[in-house]
């Protein structure tokens, strides 16, 4: 890669913003999504970064997502925040919810945010990390269109359904960031290989016949392999209950795909819990978490969840991000 393929985070954000607004997204909604896209590229997660912008633009144009939607916030209980994304992008809806969630958690000790009629929220850890940076423990769930079949079954019922936990470090940062899907890999990784025309590793997915496949196109017609077999399906069901049933959002089995123009708005959901460690830890949270982190780091070669993203972000802030020129060209086509 030559220097022309290196972009700053600011350049990535502006490119995404221009494409989204050109496709018909409002300034405020485009900015929220572009900001998250740049942060995702900075974290080294290119499969969820600029590569998704053409999909988002296509969905605005075809009406799968309302680029001008204005999310609506309500507080039905003292420690509960609810946001109706109104078939718009998840990012501005979550941003609006966090404006109430964080101060509510500080006042009550714990608070919940339920987002319904939403859309693909990108990297879930991007959102939970912001709660942790506010000094709160964050747990997040988001459901997705069905792509995982239950063990013993062949028809997809639940999505890859990620969950995330972000623990604050007591200094405005994040000590641990867990962000994982219920499948062996995120479906976007298979979609990325399909676009590139390269095979996927064995064990990532199953074809429509229920047999393992290394062909990403066949995999996208079948189902994703759950991590840990039945345990992965259990995680997916946990997330489905939290992100869809608890929010009143659409179940993954009834949601339209996050890729392609077919179907109306997916109207999936997100659910976040924000907890103030001071409310339950008797002032010992930072000390206990610090010992845990030290024990992990004491083992040579051991890595803590979130280390990779933090390292990538440090490099990106000074050196920029190497971006696939083909991806930049596809995004440029929308500007």
N, C-alpha and C positions, 0 to 999 in steps of 0.2 A: 504494500500500500504506500502511495506517495502522500505528500503533505496535503494535496488537494482533497484527499478523502478524510481529513481530520477536521472536525467541526467543534466549536465551543458549545457549551450547554446553552448559551444565549442564542447562538445561531440555530441550534436544533429547535428551541422553543419558537423562535420567530418563523422558521420554515413551517412547522406544524400549524402555528396560528394562521399564517397566510392561506394555507391549503384549506383549513377548516372554515374560515370566514368566506373564502371564495366558493365553497360548496354550499353555503347558506346557513352557517352557524352564527349565532349572535356573538358579539365581541366578548361578553362576559363568559359565556359557555366555552368559547374557543380558547380563551386565555387559561381557564382552569384545566382544560384537557391538555393544552400545549405545555403548560408548566409541569404537569405530571409526566408527560412524554419525555421531556428533557431530563427530569430526575431519574426516570427509568433507564434511559440510555446511559446516564451517569453512573448508575448502579451496575452497569454491564449486562442488563437484561434486554438485549436488542430484539428478541422475539416479541416483546410487548411494547416496544418503543415506536420509532418512526414507521416501522413495517406495518403497524396497525392504522396509521393515519389514512391511507387510501380506502381502507374498509370503513372507517368512521365516515369519511366523506361520501362514499357510496351510499351508506345507510341514511345519511341526511337527505341526499338527493331522492332516494326511493321511498322515503317516509318511514323507514324502520325505526328511526330515532328522530325526535323533534328537536332540531338544532336551536330553536328559539324558545323552548320550554322554560318556564320560570318555576322552579321548585317551590313547594308550599310547606311551611313549617308549622307544627303545632306541638303543644306540651300537654298531653292528656293527663299526666300525673306529675307530681313534683320531681321525680327522678327519671322521667321518661320523655324523650324527645322523638318526635315522628316527623318524617319528611316524605311527601309525595313528590317523586321526581317527574310525574306527569309525562311519562314516556320520553323524557329527555335523557341527556347524558348523566351518568352516575356521579361524575366528579363535582359539578357545581352543587348537586343535591347533598353530597357528603360534606362539602365545604360549608354549606349553609347549616347543616346539622351540627358540625363541630363547633360552630360559633356559640351554640347553646349547650352542647354536650359537655365541653371542657369546664366551663364555669359551674355547671350544675353538679358535675362530679366532685369538684372542689368544695362545693357548699354542702352536698349530701353525703359525700364519701364514696358514692357509687352512682353511676347513671348509665342509661341505655339509649341507644339511637337505633331506630327502626326505619329503614328506607324501603319504600315500595314503588312499584311502577317504574323501575330503574332499568339499567343497561349494564354492559360490561364495565366493571370498575378498574380494569387494568391490573396492575400489580397491587394486591391487597396490602402487602407490607408497606407500600408507600403511604397508605392512610394510617395504619396503626402506628407507624413510626412517628408521625406528627403528634399523636396523642402522647406517646412516650416522651417526646421532646418537651411537652408541657408538664412533665413530672408525674404522669399518671401511668398506671399499668393498663395496657390496651389488649383487648381480645376482639378479633374481627372475623366475620363469616360472610361469604358471598356465594350464592348459588348460580348455576349456569345451565344452559340447555342440556338435556340428557345426552350422555356420551359413555356412561358406564353401566354395564348390565350387572344384575346381582349374581353372586356366585351360584352356579347351578342353572342360571337363566341365560338367555341369548339376546333379549331386547333391552336396549339402554333405558334406564329409568331415572337415574340421577346424573348430574354433571360432574365435572372434575372437582368442583366444589372446594376451593381452598379455605383454609383457616389460617389465622396469623395471631401471634402473641408478640408484643413488643414491651420489653421491660426497661424503665428509665434507669439511667446511671447516676442520677442525683446531681448532674452537672449540665443539664440541658441536652444530653445526648441519649443514646440507646445502648444498653449493656448487652442485651440479647434480642435478636429479631428472628423469630421463627415464622416462616411463610411457606406453606407447603400445600400441595393439592392432594386429593384422595387418589389420584391416578399416579402411575409410575413417573410420568412427566406431564407437564401442562399440555393441553391439546394444541396450543399455539406452536409448540415445538414441532409437532407433526405437520401442522399447516406450513410452517417455515420450510421443512424438508420437501414438502409437496411442491412449493413454489420454486425451490432450487432444483428439483428433479433428482434428489439424492435419497438413498434408502434410509430407513430408520433402524436402530438397533433391535435385535430380537428381544421380545419381552415388553416392548412399549405398548403394543396394541394388538387387537384381534380383528380379523376380517368378518364380513357378514355371516360366514359359516361358523364363527366361534373359534376358528383356528388362528394361532399366532401368524403374523405377517411382518415382513420388512418393507413392504410397499406402502408408502404414505397415502397414496390415493385409495388403495383398498382399505387401509386403516380408517380413513375418514368416512368410509361407507359402513364400517363396522362399529367397534367400541374400543374405548381406551382400557388398558389393563389396570385394575385397581392395585395400589401398592399394598403388599402384604396380604393379598387375597381377600378373604372375608373381613379382615380388619380394615382394609381400605374402604370397603363398601360400608362398614359401620361408620367410619369417619364421614363419608359422603352423606349418609343418612342424618348424622348429627348436624352437619352444615345445612342440609335441606330443611330440617325442622327449624333451625335458628334463623336462616336467611329468608325462607319462603313462608313457612307456616306461621312463624312468630311475627312476621311483618305484614302478612296478607298479600305477599307478592305471588307471582305465577310460579308454579312448580316447574322444575326442569323438564319433566316429561311433556308439559304443555307449552313450553317456551319455544319461540322461533329461534333459528340458529344465530350465533354471533358472527357468522361469516356468510357471504352471499346475500342477494337481495330478496330471497323468498320469505314470505311471512310478514306479519305486521310487527309492531314493537314487542320485544321479548318480555318486557315488564317484570324482570327478575328483581331480586332484593339483596340488601346488605343489612347486617346487624352488628352493632359495635357495643362493647362494654368498656367503660372507663372507670377505673378504680383508683382511689387515692390511697397509696400505701400507708400513709399516716393514720388512716381510719382503723386499720386492723393489725398493724405490725408492732404496736407499742414502741415505735421509733427504731425498730431493728431491721427494717427492710433493706436499707442500703448496706448495712454491715453483713447481713445474711447473703444478699446477692453478691456482694464483693467477694466473700469467701468462696461461694460457688464458682464464680468466674476464675478466681485464682486457682482453684483445684483443677478446673478444666485446662487452664493455660500451663499448669505445672507439667503436663504430659507432653513431651516433645512430639511435634507433628499434629497435635490435637487442634481442631478448629471449633470455634464457637459459631452457632447460627447467626448470620449477619455479618461475619468478618469479611467474606468475599465482597459483599456489596459496599461495605465501608472502604475497603482498599480500592475498589474500582472508582468510587466516588472521589477519593483523595487524588487519584491520578487524573480523573476527568477534570477536576477543578483547576489543575495547573497545565495539563497536557492536551486537554480536549478529548474527543471520542472519535475513534476510527469508525466510519460509517460506510456501509456497502453502497457504492455509487449507484447500483441498480435500484436500491430502495430510495435513494435521494431523487433519482429520476422519476420514479413512480409518484412520489409526493409532489415533485415539481409540476407534474402534469396537471395537478389540481389547482395550482396557484394562478 
